[in-house]
Amino acid sequence: MFFRSTTLAAALSCMLSVRAAVPVPGPVPIVANASVIAAHLKSAPSVDDRLKLLLGDGSGNLLTGDALRQLTVFDFNNQPAGSTGGSILLATIDNFPILTELGISGAISIVEPCGLNIPHLHPRADEFFTVIEGQLETGLVQENGFNTLIQTELGKYQATVFPAGSLHYQTNPTCSPAVFVASLNSEDPGRSDIVTSYWMLPADVVDAALGFPETIGGGNIDAWRAHIPANLAAGVDTCLQACGLSRTGSSASASGSASSLPPTSSASDSGPTSASASPSALASASV
């Protein structure tokens, strides 16, 4: 029995050492002409035909190496850099053509301390939203028949849903970065940032709808438009103060980066922003 246990232990040790020697997969660039490829794939009648067309070399052989990997692996480490409140990278047919006609897409987002993913909606997809690091607060408002604000608090590995067309947002109320994964049931879910879209309306329509023509008028509406972030924004003043952050997101104690995914800890998260948000231009997002 001792001999067998020793043999088993040696075998396990050997297996672990071999595993440790396996190299870490390298980065994968995003497909540059994905939209063109996706348009071509739509002419194929079946999934098999699309895969043969996408992954073949034109001579009936399967692509190999990096050429195959770029078309079958989406690297969420390609997070856009330079945003204030965080970053989002969404895999759709626009950058991952293998999704063509599959009816799915997905995203990973980093939400920096006090960051806000501004209120928005997806016109063509339901969203299943899961926090995988940190914690986030979310809000959801349905259509006019049930337009009550539904708020949730999510911790690590907790999830919620946002039905297609519903107005929703997420905010990070803590001083540490949070990360979420979003799954959508369309390869082309779309995103409409509510306030950003609203300010694209004619000035007189905006004034009439808001009822504050003395505050917002034709003379200053363009200035208001210039201060609306693209997607993620530095959040609420109280959170910024508690974390020692400025409206630009800078702090000696701030951690995390919008350009790379943070490591998972060993301990046991998606349109325009509130008035307290930073006016800095942020990374484009779709979730």
Summary of the structure (lengths in Angstrom):
residues: 287
radius of gyration: 22.8
end to end distance: 56.8
largest distance: 88.3
contacts: 901
relative contact order: 0.18
helix: 26%
strand: 21%
